Structures are given as C-alpha cells and as structure tokens.
Amino acid sequence: MLKMTEGCTAPKADMLLEQYEILENKIIANVNADKIEAVIRDYILMHDKPMFFFLEFPTNQRDEEKLRKNDTDPCHIDVYYIDGLNAEQALEILS
C-alpha cells in the first residue's frame, strides 16, 4: 500500500502501490510519502539546465470577492515563480 502524506486522499488508495511507468516523454510515479523529498532532490541534481520554482495559492478572500462576477465563476489563484535557478538554488528553496 502506498504511504501518503497526511491529509492526502485518493479513490481506492488501499490499492495504490509505490511504482513507476516510463512513457515516451514522461515518467508517471507513485512515491511513498517518506521518499518524495529524496526523489525531488535526485531529480534536481540530474539536471544541469536552469530550473524554475512556482507556487500557487488561492487568492485571498477580499481580492476574490472583488474579482468574481458570479458565484459559479472559478476561484482565482495567485502564482509566484522564480526562474533561472541552478541546482544549488533549487535545493535551497526545497529545503
């Protein structure tokens, strides 16, 4: 059974296993919660090209109330990013 992070849920989670699949241009992986950071660190260290970091947050309630025209409109998100990172900088952000 896949070890998931606290608060994370998935349909039929008891059937999930730690595993991966290599496809033509991507890798799909289920990684146990206690190994996620190590996998990300190893991935960062494998690449010598500039990287980027992004973070998405729900827009705060006051701004969201000004932006949304109807209750059925999708909620907004605020996106923050830093590009041109080298591996050392990326690892520092991860830490």
Residue, then its C-alpha position, 0 to 999 in steps of 0.5 A: m500500500l502506498k504511504m501518503t502524506e497526511g491529509c492526502t486522499a485518493p479513490k481506492a488508495d488501499m490499492l495504490l502501490e509505490q511504482y513507476e511507468i516510463l512513457e515516451n516523454k514522461i515518467i508517471a510515479n507513485v512515491n511513498a510519502d517518506k521518499i518524495e523529498a529524496v526523489i525531488r532532490d535526485y531529480i534536481l541534481m540530474h539536471d544541469k539546465p536552469m530550473f524554475f520554482f512556482l507556487e500557487f495559492p488561492t487568492n485571498q478572500r477580499d481580492e476574490e470577492k472583488l474579482r468574481k462576477n458570479d458565484t459559479d465563476p472559478c476561484h482565482i489563484d495567485v502564482y509566484y515563480i522564480d526562474g533561472l535557478n541552478a541546482e544549488q538554488a533549487l535545493e535551497i528553496l526545497s529545503 
